[in-house]
Amino acid sequence: MTGADIAGLIAAGVFAILVALLAVPILKLGRVFDELRAAVREISDGTSPLLQEVTTTVTTTNEQLRKVDGITTNVSDASANVTAVSSLFAAVVGRPLIKVAAFSEGVRAAVNRPAKPARRSR
């Protein structure tokens, strides 16, 4: 064997050791990828029912919001009706009642006014 052959054998041995040392992290990385694949599968399997529940919840919420919208519309109409009745009551009963109260107050003030004393002549 010549020196070049020995150098080639040493280089081949170093290369084999390097490949062996790099194989360990590559094997560990393979296990990490296996775990990652299992985790993604588990998340995917859990996401489908969750999305179905969310869809059902959103549908139910939309139905309830439609009902609340109807109730709000009815309350708004009732409020407008109460306002109209209140205005009508104030116009029909309130103004004449205020006039009667003012008249009665004027009569009471006139009746309760003390008589003026007569003036003395000098």
C-alpha positions, 0 to 999 in steps of 0.5 A: 500500500502506498501513502495515497491508499492509506490517506484514502482509507483514512479519509473514507474512515473519517467520512464514515464516522461523519455520516454516522454522526450525522445519521443520529440527528437525522433519525431524531428529526425523523421522529420529530416529523412522525410526532408532528404528523400525529399532532396534525392528524389529531388537530385535524380530527378535532377541528371538524366536530368543532367547526360543525359546533361553531356552525350550529352555534352561529345558525342558532344565534342568527335565529335568535337575533332575528327574533330579537329584531322582531321584538325590537321592532314591536317595542319601537312601534309600541313606543311610537303608539304610546307617544302618540297617545300621550300627545293626544291626551295632552292636547285633549285633556291637558290644555283645557285642564291647565286653563281651568286650573289657571281660571280657578287660581285667578278666582281664588286670588280675587276672592281672597284679596283683602279689601282696600281700606278707605282713604282718609281726607286731610 
